[in-house]
């Protein structure tokens, strides 16, 4: 049961980071352009 709980917990984290990765990606790209322009 503990293994199943851990797998579901990591799966929820994976979904969380995947959802926020696509919303944070434009900000990361803009930040990298800002760093390279200086």
C-alpha positions as CSV (number, residue, x, y, z in Angstrom):
1,X,0.0,0.0,0.0
2,X,2.8,2.4,0.8
3,X,4.4,1.8,-2.6
4,X,1.1,2.5,-4.3
5,X,0.7,5.7,-2.3
6,X,4.1,6.9,-3.3
7,X,3.5,6.1,-6.9
8,X,0.3,8.1,-6.9
9,X,2.0,10.9,-5.0
10,X,4.8,11.2,-7.5
11,X,2.3,11.0,-10.4
12,X,0.4,14.0,-8.9
13,X,3.7,15.9,-8.6
14,X,4.5,15.0,-12.2
15,X,1.2,16.4,-13.4
16,X,1.7,19.5,-11.3
17,X,5.1,20.3,-12.7
18,X,4.0,19.4,-16.2
19,X,1.1,21.8,-16.0
20,X,3.2,24.7,-14.6
21,X,6.2,24.0,-16.8
22,X,4.2,25.1,-19.9
23,X,3.1,28.3,-18.1
24,X,6.6,29.0,-16.8
25,X,8.4,28.3,-20.1
26,X,7.7,31.7,-21.8
27,X,9.0,33.5,-18.6
28,X,12.2,31.3,-18.7
29,X,12.7,32.1,-22.4
30,X,12.2,35.8,-21.8
31,X,14.6,35.7,-18.8
32,X,17.3,33.9,-20.9
33,X,17.0,36.5,-23.6
34,X,17.3,39.2,-21.0
35,X,20.5,37.7,-19.6
36,X,22.0,37.2,-23.1
37,X,21.2,40.8,-24.1
38,X,23.2,42.2,-21.1
